[in-house]
Amino acid sequence: MNLDVYNMSLDVYNMSLDVYNMNLDVYNMSLDVYNMYLDVYNMSLDVYNMSLDVYNMNLDVYNMSLDVYNMNLDVYNMSLDVYNMSLDVYNMNLDVYNMSLDVYNMSLDVYNMNLDVYNMSLDVYNMYLDVYNMNLDVYNMSLDVYNMSLDVYNMNLDAYYMSLDAYYICPNSVVIKLFPTYSHLHPIAAPKACFLGKIS
């Protein structure tokens, strides 16, 4: 039985090693998710910089529009030409508007990517909970093995005392009669005293 308990202890140890390796895998997966989040963050910074560039372009267009307005005031006779230039500016504004829409769509894509990363993080968290529950199960199994070992120890102890009883067997009546001062002793010690002091 002790050999079986030893083998069961080895199995529990191997299971603990497997759980440790699983925890390492989960840790590496968490690092990958973290790196993906850093990549998304860098992409968000790029989008932000592009938005700043678009803003500066809009400021340039605004300043150009002011120049066109001043030219219209100064040159009334060239109004047709200025009108054509205004059409060009309008087309440029449309281009800027389309670029702004593209940036908006890119921001939506980044938002969706962040949602995906969040969902992946939740999955990793759930996996960690599963590993935690597995570790609890292994811990409970180890406690069961420990209790079984205690039971075996107690059984061996009982067998030891039974062997002593068989070796030093002596009726209590003889103990009380021959050695009354020993009658209050441990049930093992009293028969032993009887055996050692019995008159043949």
GUDREN-165629 format. One record per residue (C-alpha): x, y, z; residue in three letters. Coordinates in Angstrom, 3 decimals, always signed. Example, Ala and Ser with C-alpha at 12.3 -4.5 7.8 and 13.67 -1.06 7.14 Angstrom:
+12.300/-4.500/+7.800/ALA
+13.670/-1.060/+7.140/SER
//
This chain:
+0.000/+0.000/+0.000/MET
+2.878/+2.368/+0.734/ASN
+4.243/+1.720/-2.766/LEU
+0.848/+2.577/-4.251/ASP
+0.743/+5.776/-2.237/VAL
+4.251/+6.607/-3.438/TYR
+3.231/+6.043/-7.068/ASN
+0.126/+8.153/-6.567/MET
+2.316/+10.927/-5.122/SER
+4.555/+10.737/-8.225/LEU
+1.475/+11.011/-10.436/ASP
+0.325/+14.081/-8.523/VAL
+3.804/+15.585/-8.898/TYR
+3.750/+14.996/-12.659/ASN
+0.275/+16.536/-12.862/MET
+1.585/+19.586/-10.994/SER
+4.419/+19.900/-13.538/LEU
+1.885/+19.751/-16.369/ASP
-0.178/+22.495/-14.735/VAL
+3.002/+24.568/-14.337/TYR
+3.771/+24.205/-18.051/ASN
+0.192/+25.181/-18.888/MET
+0.610/+28.307/-16.752/ASN
+3.791/+29.148/-18.692/LEU
+1.885/+28.781/-21.963/ASP
-0.872/+31.074/-20.702/VAL
+1.771/+33.592/-19.619/TYR
+3.346/+33.565/-23.112/ASN
-0.092/+34.001/-24.687/MET
-0.696/+36.987/-22.408/SER
+2.608/+38.492/-23.584/LEU
+1.505/+38.024/-27.197/ASP
-1.785/+39.790/-26.470/VAL
+0.144/+42.588/-24.781/TYR
+2.380/+42.985/-27.862/ASN
-0.690/+43.051/-30.095/MET
-2.156/+45.782/-27.910/TYR
+1.108/+47.763/-28.273/LEU
+0.860/+47.397/-32.058/ASP
-2.715/+48.671/-31.981/VAL
-1.615/+51.554/-29.792/TYR
+1.129/+52.483/-32.295/ASN
-1.393/+52.306/-35.139/MET
-3.680/+54.614/-33.165/SER
-0.807/+57.066/-32.787/LEU
-0.250/+56.933/-36.545/ASP
-3.922/+57.665/-37.155/VAL
-3.723/+60.550/-34.700/TYR
-0.723/+61.998/-36.547/ASN
-2.553/+61.626/-39.839/MET
-5.518/+63.473/-38.325/SER
-3.181/+66.293/-37.289/LEU
-1.850/+66.439/-40.836/ASP
-5.397/+66.661/-42.190/VAL
-6.140/+69.405/-39.676/TYR
-3.092/+71.361/-40.875/ASN
-4.185/+70.869/-44.463/MET
-7.616/+72.223/-43.554/ASN
-5.945/+75.248/-41.981/LEU
-3.939/+75.751/-45.160/ASP
-7.119/+75.486/-47.222/VAL
-8.793/+77.972/-44.904/TYR
-5.913/+80.426/-45.353/ASN
-6.039/+79.896/-49.081/MET
-9.765/+80.604/-49.028/SER
-9.078/+83.867/-47.205/LEU
-6.551/+84.787/-49.886/ASP
-9.094/+83.978/-52.572/VAL
-11.668/+86.117/-50.782/TYR
-9.224/+89.056/-50.653/ASN
-8.447/+88.579/-54.320/MET
-12.155/+88.656/-55.118/ASN
-12.503/+91.921/-53.288/LEU
-9.461/+93.444/-54.938/ASP
-10.126/+92.213/-58.452/VAL
-13.758/+92.508/-59.335/TYR
-13.129/+92.226/-63.053/ASN
-11.295/+88.962/-62.563/MET
-14.261/+87.468/-60.743/SER
-14.772/+84.768/-63.375/LEU
-11.216/+83.614/-62.963/ASP
-11.550/+83.777/-59.214/VAL
-14.750/+81.776/-59.494/TYR
-12.883/+79.058/-61.349/ASN
-10.223/+79.142/-58.679/MET
-12.962/+78.851/-56.067/SER
-14.217/+75.746/-57.823/LEU
-10.742/+74.321/-57.573/ASP
-10.660/+75.140/-53.876/VAL
-14.062/+73.513/-53.482/TYR
-12.739/+70.360/-55.121/ASN
-9.757/+70.460/-52.783/MET
-12.141/+70.749/-49.849/ASN
-14.023/+67.743/-51.127/LEU
-10.764/+65.834/-51.270/ASP
-9.979/+66.878/-47.708/VAL
-13.481/+65.825/-46.659/TYR
-12.974/+62.430/-48.263/ASN
-9.637/+62.088/-46.506/MET
-11.341/+62.921/-43.213/SER
-13.897/+60.207/-43.901/LEU
-11.062/+57.765/-44.543/ASP
-9.461/+58.715/-41.215/VAL
-12.822/+58.213/-39.515/TYR
-13.142/+54.756/-41.044/ASN
-9.613/+53.944/-39.964/MET
-10.485/+55.030/-36.427/SER
-13.502/+52.704/-36.517/LEU
-11.235/+49.873/-37.634/ASP
-8.887/+50.592/-34.717/VAL
-11.873/+50.600/-32.369/TYR
-12.959/+47.203/-33.678/ASN
-9.422/+45.901/-33.287/MET
-9.391/+47.117/-29.687/ASN
-12.667/+45.271/-29.111/LEU
-11.089/+42.124/-30.538/ASP
-8.095/+42.518/-28.208/VAL
-10.477/+43.010/-25.282/TYR
-12.344/+39.825/-26.185/ASN
-9.060/+37.952/-26.494/MET
-8.041/+39.249/-23.066/SER
-11.328/+37.949/-21.657/LEU
-10.583/+34.560/-23.235/ASP
-7.127/+34.538/-21.614/VAL
-8.720/+35.474/-18.290/TYR
-11.189/+32.596/-18.602/ASN
-8.319/+30.251/-19.437/MET
-6.494/+31.450/-16.336/TYR
-9.614/+30.732/-14.252/LEU
-9.722/+27.226/-15.736/ASP
-6.067/+26.659/-14.814/VAL
-6.764/+28.004/-11.328/TYR
-9.627/+25.529/-10.908/ASN
-7.383/+22.733/-12.159/MET
-4.769/+23.709/-9.565/ASN
-7.469/+23.603/-6.874/LEU
-8.435/+20.115/-8.033/ASP
-4.801/+18.987/-7.857/VAL
-4.521/+20.522/-4.391/TYR
-7.615/+18.640/-3.219/ASN
-6.259/+15.419/-4.711/MET
-2.980/+16.007/-2.850/SER
-4.942/+16.452/+0.395/LEU
-6.745/+13.172/-0.279/ASP
-3.411/+11.422/-0.814/VAL
-2.100/+12.972/+2.400/TYR
-5.148/+11.731/+4.329/ASN
-4.728/+8.271/+2.815/MET
-1.082/+8.298/+3.934/SER
-2.187/+9.217/+7.466/LEU
-4.679/+6.342/+7.414/ASP
-1.937/+3.926/+6.359/VAL
+0.318/+5.305/+9.084/TYR
-2.393/+4.781/+11.715/ASN
-3.035/+1.259/+10.434/MET
+0.680/+0.479/+10.723/ASN
+0.680/+1.929/+14.232/LEU
-2.319/-0.223/+15.206/ASP
-0.600/-3.286/+13.789/ALA
+2.506/-2.458/+15.798/TYR
+0.535/-2.220/+19.046/TYR
-1.352/-5.399/+18.234/MET
+1.996/-7.158/+17.760/SER
+3.125/-5.910/+21.174/LEU
-0.140/-7.133/+22.706/ASP
+0.397/-10.548/+21.188/ALA
+3.947/-10.668/+22.493/TYR
+3.223/-9.474/+26.046/TYR
-0.238/-11.034/+26.465/ILE
-1.366/-11.520/+30.071/CYS
-4.888/-11.534/+31.646/PRO
-5.795/-8.398/+33.576/ASN
-6.847/-10.512/+36.590/SER
-3.265/-11.715/+36.963/VAL
-1.984/-8.147/+36.618/VAL
-4.296/-6.863/+39.345/ILE
-3.546/-9.834/+41.604/LYS
+0.254/-9.921/+41.259/LEU
+0.996/-6.294/+40.466/PHE
-1.836/-4.041/+41.657/PRO
+0.397/-0.998/+41.380/THR
+0.604/-1.585/+37.594/TYR
-3.121/-1.924/+36.956/SER
-3.519/+1.770/+36.153/HIS
-0.835/+1.698/+33.429/LEU
-1.247/+1.746/+29.681/HIS
-2.877/-1.483/+28.395/PRO
+0.439/-2.342/+26.736/ILE
+2.631/-1.520/+29.742/ALA
+0.541/-3.515/+32.274/ALA
+0.757/-6.882/+30.430/PRO
+4.445/-6.198/+29.868/LYS
+4.942/-5.755/+33.614/ALA
+2.954/-8.961/+34.187/CYS
+5.095/-10.898/+31.723/PHE
+8.362/-9.658/+33.148/LEU
+7.346/-10.221/+36.792/GLY
+5.201/-13.366/+36.564/LYS
+6.213/-16.173/+38.923/ILE
+6.689/-19.359/+36.955/SER
//
